[in-house]
Amino acid sequence: MRSRWYLTVHNMPLLLLLFLLPSAVDSEAGNKSPHHLVRFEPGYNVHQAPTNPPAPNGTHTPLQVNFSINLRNVLGVSEKEQLLSLECTIRMFWRDRRVSLAPGAVGDSSDSKAYVTLNPSVAHRFWTPDVFVDRAKDLRVPTYLTRPASLRVYADSTLRYSSRVNFDVACPMEFRRFPVDEQLCEVNLESFGHSSK
């Protein structure tokens, strides 16, 4: 009889997250500025997280970053090393009211679901969450010529960053009930610099 495996992926909202550093000069000829499709508020700073408008009582609420994980494949299980190798697509969604679509970027900009898709090479120009995989031993990005990622900017100032990643994550395994054992592996995505408080 074979062991049964269960994988749980915690899909909790992340609150108030931080950064990707900008490059000072984009010297590659093919990397054009996204400014013809997207507008940035004057003084936009990628090091500052977006803020929500104040509530009626004047208090500010933390920025909510939602994410989803699409488990595409279990690449391997190592009982000896207690590792699980996964292939996933990770998507993060957040609203940055300092970013908007440029006039004419999409047909109907009044449709909040209208969006433009940008090359992932311009992601460094936008504030992005600082998410990492807790207990990951190794992280790999399957790349041929271009990183398998995309950045969308929606008409309502929602941003979506999506990327394909492969990673090995620690998974404590208990075999006392072998061959009828069951394993539960948690995969946690967390903010490195911020908590939910």
BALOBA-1460 file (C-alpha; in Angstrom, 3 decimals):
// residues 197
<rec num="1" residu="m" x="0.000" y="0.000" z="0.000"/>
<rec num="2" residu="r" x="1.284" y="3.478" z="-0.830"/>
<rec num="3" residu="s" x="1.472" y="6.513" z="1.415"/>
<rec num="4" residu="r" x="-1.158" y="9.205" z="0.844"/>
<rec num="5" residu="w" x="0.011" y="12.810" z="0.405"/>
<rec num="6" residu="y" x="-1.913" y="15.972" z="1.085"/>
<rec num="7" residu="l" x="-0.719" y="19.401" z="0.124"/>
<rec num="8" residu="t" x="-2.251" y="22.467" z="1.698"/>
<rec num="9" residu="v" x="-1.484" y="25.880" z="0.363"/>
<rec num="10" residu="h" x="-2.306" y="28.721" z="2.682"/>
<rec num="11" residu="n" x="-3.957" y="31.463" z="0.667"/>
<rec num="12" residu="m" x="-4.107" y="34.312" z="3.150"/>
<rec num="13" residu="p" x="-4.151" y="38.002" z="2.259"/>
<rec num="14" residu="l" x="-0.879" y="39.776" z="2.822"/>
<rec num="15" residu="l" x="-0.995" y="43.249" z="4.275"/>
<rec num="16" residu="l" x="1.249" y="46.204" z="3.546"/>
<rec num="17" residu="l" x="4.199" y="44.745" z="1.688"/>
<rec num="18" residu="l" x="7.377" y="46.183" z="0.169"/>
<rec num="19" residu="f" x="9.634" y="46.681" z="-2.862"/>
<rec num="20" residu="l" x="11.593" y="45.857" z="-5.951"/>
<rec num="21" residu="l" x="14.454" y="48.274" z="-6.490"/>
<rec num="22" residu="p" x="14.450" y="50.417" z="-9.651"/>
<rec num="23" residu="s" x="17.400" y="50.547" z="-11.975"/>
<rec num="24" residu="a" x="18.857" y="54.005" z="-12.419"/>
<rec num="25" residu="v" x="19.020" y="53.809" z="-16.205"/>
<rec num="26" residu="d" x="17.339" y="51.381" z="-18.567"/>
<rec num="27" residu="s" x="20.008" y="51.114" z="-21.244"/>
<rec num="28" residu="e" x="18.557" y="48.217" z="-23.237"/>
<rec num="29" residu="a" x="17.161" y="49.456" z="-26.536"/>
<rec num="30" residu="g" x="14.153" y="47.128" z="-26.413"/>
<rec num="31" residu="n" x="13.029" y="48.232" z="-22.925"/>
<rec num="32" residu="k" x="10.752" y="51.153" z="-23.657"/>
<rec num="33" residu="s" x="9.079" y="52.990" z="-20.831"/>
<rec num="34" residu="p" x="5.551" y="51.872" z="-19.980"/>
<rec num="35" residu="h" x="4.556" y="55.567" z="-19.798"/>
<rec num="36" residu="h" x="2.716" y="55.479" z="-23.122"/>
<rec num="37" residu="l" x="0.294" y="52.920" z="-21.600"/>
<rec num="38" residu="v" x="0.401" y="53.800" z="-17.898"/>
<rec num="39" residu="r" x="0.449" y="57.086" z="-15.965"/>
<rec num="40" residu="f" x="2.221" y="57.562" z="-12.638"/>
<rec num="41" residu="e" x="1.181" y="60.178" z="-10.085"/>
<rec num="42" residu="p" x="3.776" y="62.982" z="-9.799"/>
<rec num="43" residu="g" x="6.357" y="62.037" z="-7.192"/>
<rec num="44" residu="y" x="5.648" y="58.294" z="-7.548"/>
<rec num="45" residu="n" x="8.190" y="56.312" z="-5.527"/>
<rec num="46" residu="v" x="8.601" y="52.527" z="-5.877"/>
<rec num="47" residu="h" x="10.001" y="52.399" z="-2.323"/>
<rec num="48" residu="q" x="6.730" y="53.625" z="-0.813"/>
<rec num="49" residu="a" x="3.851" y="51.197" z="-0.515"/>
<rec num="50" residu="p" x="0.485" y="52.413" z="-1.809"/>
<rec num="51" residu="t" x="-1.954" y="53.631" z="0.807"/>
<rec num="52" residu="n" x="-5.699" y="53.337" z="1.053"/>
<rec num="53" residu="p" x="-7.821" y="56.465" z="1.365"/>
<rec num="54" residu="p" x="-8.640" y="57.281" z="4.998"/>
<rec num="55" residu="a" x="-11.842" y="55.818" z="6.447"/>
<rec num="56" residu="p" x="-14.658" y="58.224" z="7.435"/>
<rec num="57" residu="n" x="-13.260" y="58.315" z="10.982"/>
<rec num="58" residu="g" x="-9.841" y="59.359" z="9.609"/>
<rec num="59" residu="t" x="-7.997" y="56.108" z="10.265"/>
<rec num="60" residu="h" x="-5.916" y="54.444" z="7.574"/>
<rec num="61" residu="t" x="-6.254" y="50.762" z="6.773"/>
<rec num="62" residu="p" x="-3.330" y="48.618" z="5.630"/>
<rec num="63" residu="l" x="-2.950" y="47.799" z="1.965"/>
<rec num="64" residu="q" x="-4.373" y="44.378" z="1.202"/>
<rec num="65" residu="v" x="-2.452" y="42.199" z="-1.216"/>
<rec num="66" residu="n" x="-4.282" y="39.076" z="-2.367"/>
<rec num="67" residu="f" x="-2.610" y="36.216" z="-4.083"/>
<rec num="68" residu="s" x="-3.406" y="32.886" z="-5.618"/>
<rec num="69" residu="i" x="-1.320" y="29.811" z="-6.265"/>
<rec num="70" residu="n" x="-1.976" y="27.480" z="-9.162"/>
<rec num="71" residu="l" x="-0.214" y="24.210" z="-8.398"/>
<rec num="72" residu="r" x="0.767" y="22.996" z="-11.850"/>
<rec num="73" residu="n" x="2.821" y="19.940" z="-10.977"/>
<rec num="74" residu="v" x="4.427" y="18.022" z="-8.126"/>
<rec num="75" residu="l" x="7.906" y="17.560" z="-9.552"/>
<rec num="76" residu="g" x="9.219" y="15.313" z="-6.825"/>
<rec num="77" residu="v" x="9.026" y="14.099" z="-3.254"/>
<rec num="78" residu="s" x="12.164" y="13.257" z="-1.290"/>
<rec num="79" residu="e" x="11.326" y="11.336" z="1.868"/>
<rec num="80" residu="k" x="14.994" y="11.150" z="2.839"/>
<rec num="81" residu="e" x="15.625" y="14.919" z="2.541"/>
<rec num="82" residu="q" x="12.023" y="15.729" z="3.546"/>
<rec num="83" residu="l" x="11.568" y="18.029" z="0.560"/>
<rec num="84" residu="l" x="8.705" y="18.617" z="-1.820"/>
<rec num="85" residu="s" x="9.435" y="20.027" z="-5.320"/>
<rec num="86" residu="l" x="6.587" y="22.019" z="-6.850"/>
<rec num="87" residu="e" x="5.848" y="23.880" z="-10.075"/>
<rec num="88" residu="c" x="3.442" y="26.778" z="-9.462"/>
<rec num="89" residu="t" x="2.059" y="29.956" z="-10.916"/>
<rec num="90" residu="i" x="1.840" y="32.681" z="-8.281"/>
<rec num="91" residu="r" x="-0.400" y="35.714" z="-8.863"/>
<rec num="92" residu="m" x="-0.520" y="38.801" z="-6.652"/>
<rec num="93" residu="f" x="-3.199" y="41.501" z="-6.803"/>
<rec num="94" residu="w" x="-3.158" y="44.938" z="-5.135"/>
<rec num="95" residu="r" x="-4.496" y="48.416" z="-5.782"/>
<rec num="96" residu="d" x="-2.127" y="51.338" z="-6.279"/>
<rec num="97" residu="r" x="-4.151" y="54.509" z="-6.834"/>
<rec num="98" residu="r" x="-0.948" y="56.300" z="-7.862"/>
<rec num="99" residu="v" x="-0.959" y="54.287" z="-11.117"/>
<rec num="100" residu="s" x="-3.594" y="54.601" z="-13.843"/>
<rec num="101" residu="l" x="-4.023" y="53.713" z="-17.492"/>
<rec num="102" residu="a" x="-3.011" y="56.387" z="-19.979"/>
<rec num="103" residu="p" x="-5.801" y="57.854" z="-22.123"/>
<rec num="104" residu="g" x="-6.332" y="55.606" z="-25.140"/>
<rec num="105" residu="a" x="-4.382" y="52.675" z="-23.639"/>
<rec num="106" residu="v" x="-7.499" y="50.485" z="-23.845"/>
<rec num="107" residu="g" x="-10.730" y="50.828" z="-25.807"/>
<rec num="108" residu="d" x="-13.140" y="51.433" z="-22.914"/>
<rec num="109" residu="s" x="-11.256" y="52.776" z="-19.887"/>
<rec num="110" residu="s" x="-14.539" y="53.145" z="-17.952"/>
<rec num="111" residu="d" x="-14.677" y="49.336" z="-17.749"/>
<rec num="112" residu="s" x="-12.851" y="48.526" z="-14.488"/>
<rec num="113" residu="k" x="-11.880" y="45.122" z="-15.922"/>
<rec num="114" residu="a" x="-10.065" y="46.662" z="-18.902"/>
<rec num="115" residu="y" x="-6.301" y="46.255" z="-18.615"/>
<rec num="116" residu="v" x="-2.964" y="46.451" z="-20.369"/>
<rec num="117" residu="t" x="-0.341" y="43.720" z="-20.093"/>
<rec num="118" residu="l" x="3.237" y="44.904" z="-19.720"/>
<rec num="119" residu="n" x="6.466" y="43.017" z="-20.256"/>
<rec num="120" residu="p" x="7.779" y="41.727" z="-16.905"/>
<rec num="121" residu="s" x="11.058" y="43.579" z="-17.508"/>
<rec num="122" residu="v" x="9.329" y="46.844" z="-16.475"/>
<rec num="123" residu="a" x="8.135" y="45.479" z="-13.101"/>
<rec num="124" residu="h" x="11.017" y="47.266" z="-11.362"/>
<rec num="125" residu="r" x="9.300" y="50.597" z="-12.195"/>
<rec num="126" residu="f" x="6.305" y="49.678" z="-10.002"/>
<rec num="127" residu="w" x="5.956" y="49.080" z="-6.279"/>
<rec num="128" residu="t" x="5.529" y="45.336" z="-5.818"/>
<rec num="129" residu="p" x="4.965" y="43.140" z="-2.747"/>
<rec num="130" residu="d" x="7.980" y="41.465" z="-1.134"/>
<rec num="131" residu="v" x="6.595" y="37.934" z="-1.020"/>
<rec num="132" residu="f" x="8.764" y="34.899" z="-0.351"/>
<rec num="133" residu="v" x="8.132" y="31.165" z="0.086"/>
<rec num="134" residu="d" x="8.708" y="30.233" z="3.714"/>
<rec num="135" residu="r" x="10.973" y="27.194" z="4.258"/>
<rec num="136" residu="a" x="11.998" y="27.125" z="0.578"/>
<rec num="137" residu="k" x="15.357" y="25.458" z="0.060"/>
<rec num="138" residu="d" x="15.675" y="26.353" z="-3.612"/>
<rec num="139" residu="l" x="13.738" y="28.589" z="-6.010"/>
<rec num="140" residu="r" x="14.019" y="28.284" z="-9.782"/>
<rec num="141" residu="v" x="12.437" y="30.284" z="-12.590"/>
<rec num="142" residu="p" x="11.990" y="28.211" z="-15.762"/>
<rec num="143" residu="t" x="13.220" y="30.661" z="-18.383"/>
<rec num="144" residu="y" x="14.019" y="30.280" z="-22.045"/>
<rec num="145" residu="l" x="14.438" y="33.830" z="-23.400"/>
<rec num="146" residu="t" x="11.987" y="35.792" z="-21.277"/>
<rec num="147" residu="r" x="10.990" y="35.207" z="-17.675"/>
<rec num="148" residu="p" x="7.553" y="33.510" z="-17.573"/>
<rec num="149" residu="a" x="5.806" y="36.429" z="-15.890"/>
<rec num="150" residu="s" x="3.424" y="39.250" z="-16.660"/>
<rec num="151" residu="l" x="2.324" y="42.537" z="-15.163"/>
<rec num="152" residu="r" x="-1.204" y="43.826" z="-15.731"/>
<rec num="153" residu="v" x="-2.518" y="47.274" z="-14.909"/>
<rec num="154" residu="y" x="-6.312" y="47.525" z="-14.747"/>
<rec num="155" residu="a" x="-8.471" y="50.601" z="-15.300"/>
<rec num="156" residu="d" x="-9.395" y="50.700" z="-11.582"/>
<rec num="157" residu="s" x="-5.657" y="50.929" z="-10.618"/>
<rec num="158" residu="t" x="-5.447" y="47.260" z="-9.621"/>
<rec num="159" residu="l" x="-2.134" y="45.635" z="-10.504"/>
<rec num="160" residu="r" x="-1.587" y="41.920" z="-11.066"/>
<rec num="161" residu="y" x="1.859" y="40.379" z="-11.135"/>
<rec num="162" residu="s" x="1.988" y="36.733" z="-12.208"/>
<rec num="163" residu="s" x="5.031" y="34.475" z="-12.400"/>
<rec num="164" residu="r" x="5.810" y="30.797" z="-12.921"/>
<rec num="165" residu="v" x="8.208" y="29.399" z="-10.313"/>
<rec num="166" residu="n" x="9.563" y="26.031" z="-9.288"/>
<rec num="167" residu="f" x="10.704" y="25.544" z="-5.721"/>
<rec num="168" residu="d" x="11.778" y="22.938" z="-3.187"/>
<rec num="169" residu="v" x="10.125" y="23.416" z="0.189"/>
<rec num="170" residu="a" x="10.812" y="21.654" z="3.483"/>
<rec num="171" residu="c" x="8.051" y="19.237" z="4.446"/>
<rec num="172" residu="p" x="8.387" y="17.397" z="7.768"/>
<rec num="173" residu="m" x="7.291" y="13.811" z="7.146"/>
<rec num="174" residu="e" x="6.301" y="11.160" z="9.670"/>
<rec num="175" residu="f" x="6.407" y="7.495" z="8.677"/>
<rec num="176" residu="r" x="5.444" y="5.699" z="11.926"/>
<rec num="177" residu="r" x="2.180" y="4.485" z="10.334"/>
<rec num="178" residu="f" x="3.800" y="3.379" z="7.060"/>
<rec num="179" residu="p" x="2.387" y="2.034" z="4.745"/>
<rec num="180" residu="v" x="-0.885" y="3.762" z="5.743"/>
<rec num="181" residu="d" x="0.684" y="7.105" z="6.672"/>
<rec num="182" residu="e" x="-0.616" y="10.461" z="5.502"/>
<rec num="183" residu="q" x="1.566" y="13.524" z="4.980"/>
<rec num="184" residu="l" x="0.494" y="17.159" z="5.292"/>
<rec num="185" residu="c" x="2.808" y="19.737" z="3.709"/>
<rec num="186" residu="e" x="2.210" y="23.433" z="4.245"/>
<rec num="187" residu="v" x="3.384" y="26.002" z="1.738"/>
<rec num="188" residu="n" x="3.310" y="29.518" z="3.175"/>
<rec num="189" residu="l" x="3.811" y="32.703" z="1.179"/>
<rec num="190" residu="e" x="4.733" y="35.586" z="3.446"/>
<rec num="191" residu="s" x="5.915" y="39.147" z="3.419"/>
<rec num="192" residu="f" x="9.561" y="39.554" z="4.325"/>
<rec num="193" residu="g" x="9.343" y="43.103" z="5.657"/>
<rec num="194" residu="h" x="5.817" y="43.481" z="7.000"/>
<rec num="195" residu="s" x="3.351" y="41.664" z="9.218"/>
<rec num="196" residu="s" x="-0.425" y="41.692" z="9.155"/>
<rec num="197" residu="k" x="-0.518" y="43.962" z="12.242"/>
